[in-house]
Amino acid sequence: MRQGLIKSPVKLAELKRLPKGKVVSRAQQRYVDLVNNLNVGVYRSTPDPEGRFVEVNPAMVSMLKAKSKDELLKHKVSDFYKDRAKRKEISRKLMKTGFIQDEPLKFRTLTGKQFWVSATAVRTVDSEGHVFLTVSLRISRSAKRPKRPYGN
């Protein structure tokens, strides 16, 4: 499967009834619905060391204690890292390897509360050649730093 394609259980007869151009928008809407209903924070950002949010889901808005998506989009991604240098390191790693999995990170909310997350992310390239980082964050429920898989 090529990167960026979504398999969807849409029947061929259903696709034939849709006007041209609607197939893509329907698949896009299903993807948006899926991401917006996840209980983990998901965002897409620019790959630069500070990072600019391009898209965030409602769980991310809630996790970072923003009043709205628009409020969150005004901030740099690095604003939410306890250690801003860690954002630079993660960005560099994603640009080099293309992914990270279950990376423990210390984040902070807009209210200043600090918490641990487990981050999984991939480097993506859109149809125009723009590079983005797509990241999912899961809050670590334990009071300690999340364990790295396989003792790493």
NORWOLIN-V243527 format. One record per run of one state. SS is the DSSP state (A for helix, B for strand, O for the rest). FROM is the first residue (numbers start at 1). TO is the last residue. If there is no record, write none. Layout:
# NORWOLIN-V243527
((SS FROM TO) (SS FROM TO))
This chain:
# NORWOLIN-V243527
((O 1 11) (A 12 17) (O 18 21) (A 22 36) (O 37 40) (B 41 46) (O 47 51) (B 52 56) (O 57 57) (A 58 63) (O 64 68) (A 69 73) (O 74 75) (B 76 76) (A 77 80) (B 81 81) (O 82 83) (A 84 97) (O 98 98) (B 99 108) (O 109 113) (B 114 125) (O 126 130) (B 131 139) (O 140 148) (A 149 151) (O 152 152))
